[in-house]
Amino acid sequence: VASKQINGKIDIRKIYFTFFNKVILQDVTIVSTEQSALLDSLKHNFHHTDTLLHCGKISVSLKSTELMKLKVRLNRIYIEDGLFAIQNEGGQGMTNLSRIFKIDPNRERDTTKKGIPINLLANSLKIKNFRFILNNPDKYIPKGDSIINFTNLDVRNINIDINNVRVERDTIFGHIKNISGCDKSGFALRELNGNIEL
């Protein structure tokens, strides 16, 4: 499905609805469809990819008693087998994410507008076998294959288990039961837990 609202394409291979309160999406992909000399250069020299997001499976179970309120409550979010790639493009805060979704990274936020304060809550968020890429060629400095480089991350086998997730306006809260993953440098995070406020 191509959207005129974004510089890209969103594909969902299958959607299932079960028991009126559970949605399962299979093979969800968000890719860029834009072409330019800059993007071609980034692909060739820095291995940029057209894919922003791919998820083999997304399962969301809803708590129907909350659907008509201003508080959206989810029982469980489960995401499996995927990729999320953030790539800097040309400086000034521009990334593939902001380009695809037409977000101006330098635009000041309008704090005078007061919308309806809809809060999102989830009892459980689990992510299994995910991959995260962060590529920033503008600040890239070679550090050697065995040293983690935060301008050129490629973290695989990511597994995340978070409870009591809530989103209030622009802040995310939750309790991290565990996060693990392994960067291409060989650095491995085997276990991390605590509370998050982002």
SVG drawing of the C-alpha trace seen along z (x, -y; Angstrom):
<svg xmlns="http://www.w3.org/2000/svg" viewBox="-17 -29 58 45">
<polyline fill="none" stroke="black" stroke-width="0.4" points="0.0,0.0 1.6,-3.3 0.6,-6.4 0.6,-9.9 1.1,-11.0 4.6,-9.6 7.7,-9.3 7.5,-5.5 5.4,-2.4 3.7,-0.4 3.0,3.2 1.1,5.7 0.9,9.2 -1.9,10.5 -4.1,9.1 -6.0,11.4 -8.7,10.5 -9.4,13.1 -11.9,13.0 -12.7,9.4 -9.8,8.1 -6.7,9.4 -5.0,8.2 -2.2,10.1 -0.2,8.5 2.3,10.5 5.2,9.2 4.8,5.5 7.3,3.4 7.9,-0.4 10.3,-1.2 11.5,-4.3 10.5,-4.8 12.4,-8.0 15.5,-8.1 18.3,-10.6 22.0,-10.9 22.6,-11.4 20.6,-8.2 22.5,-6.2 25.8,-7.5 24.8,-6.5 23.8,-3.1 27.0,-2.5 29.4,-4.0 27.7,-3.4 25.4,-0.4 22.2,-2.3 19.0,-0.4 15.6,-1.4 13.9,0.5 13.0,-1.6 11.1,1.2 10.2,4.8 8.4,7.0 7.6,10.7 4.8,10.6 3.1,8.1 0.4,9.3 -1.6,6.8 -4.3,7.9 -6.7,5.1 -8.6,4.6 -12.0,3.8 -13.4,2.2 -11.0,-0.7 -11.6,-1.4 -14.3,-4.0 -12.3,-6.0 -9.4,-8.4 -7.1,-5.7 -6.2,-3.0 -5.1,0.2 -3.4,3.1 -2.9,6.5 0.0,7.5 2.2,6.4 4.4,9.0 6.8,8.3 8.9,11.0 11.6,11.2 12.3,7.7 14.5,4.9 14.5,1.2 17.1,-1.0 17.8,-4.6 20.1,-6.3 21.4,-9.9 21.0,-11.6 22.9,-14.8 23.2,-16.3 20.9,-18.9 19.1,-16.1 17.6,-14.6 17.2,-10.8 15.4,-8.3 12.6,-8.3 12.0,-12.1 12.3,-12.0 9.8,-9.1 7.3,-10.6 7.9,-14.2 9.0,-15.4 11.0,-18.6 13.7,-17.9 14.3,-21.6 10.7,-22.7 10.0,-24.0 7.3,-22.2 4.1,-24.2 3.5,-23.9 0.4,-26.2 -1.8,-23.5 -3.7,-21.4 -5.1,-18.2 -7.0,-15.5 -4.7,-13.7 -5.0,-10.2 -2.8,-7.8 -1.6,-4.4 -0.9,-1.6 0.3,2.0 0.6,4.7 3.4,6.4 5.7,5.6 7.9,8.4 10.2,8.1 11.9,11.3 14.8,11.7 15.0,8.1 17.8,6.2 18.6,2.5 20.8,0.5 22.0,-3.1 24.2,-4.6 25.5,-8.2 28.1,-8.8 28.5,-12.5 30.1,-11.6 31.6,-8.3 35.1,-7.6 36.7,-4.2 37.4,-2.4 38.2,1.1 36.0,4.2 36.2,5.3 35.3,1.9 31.6,0.8 31.0,-2.3 27.9,-4.3 27.8,-6.0 27.6,-2.6 25.6,-0.2 24.3,3.1 22.7,4.9 21.2,8.4 19.4,11.0 17.6,8.3 15.2,9.6 13.2,7.2 10.7,7.8 9.0,4.8 6.1,4.6 3.7,1.8 4.4,-0.3 2.6,-3.6 2.8,-6.5 1.7,-9.9 1.8,-12.6 5.5,-12.5 7.0,-10.4 7.3,-6.6 7.4,-4.8 7.9,-1.1 9.7,1.6 12.4,3.4 12.5,7.1 15.3,7.8 17.0,6.5 19.7,8.5 21.4,8.2 24.8,8.4 26.5,5.7 28.6,6.6 31.7,5.6 31.2,8.6 30.0,6.6 27.1,8.5 24.5,7.3 23.3,10.4 21.0,8.9 19.7,5.4 16.8,4.5 15.4,1.5 12.9,-1.3 12.6,-3.5 11.4,-7.1 12.1,-8.3"/>
</svg>
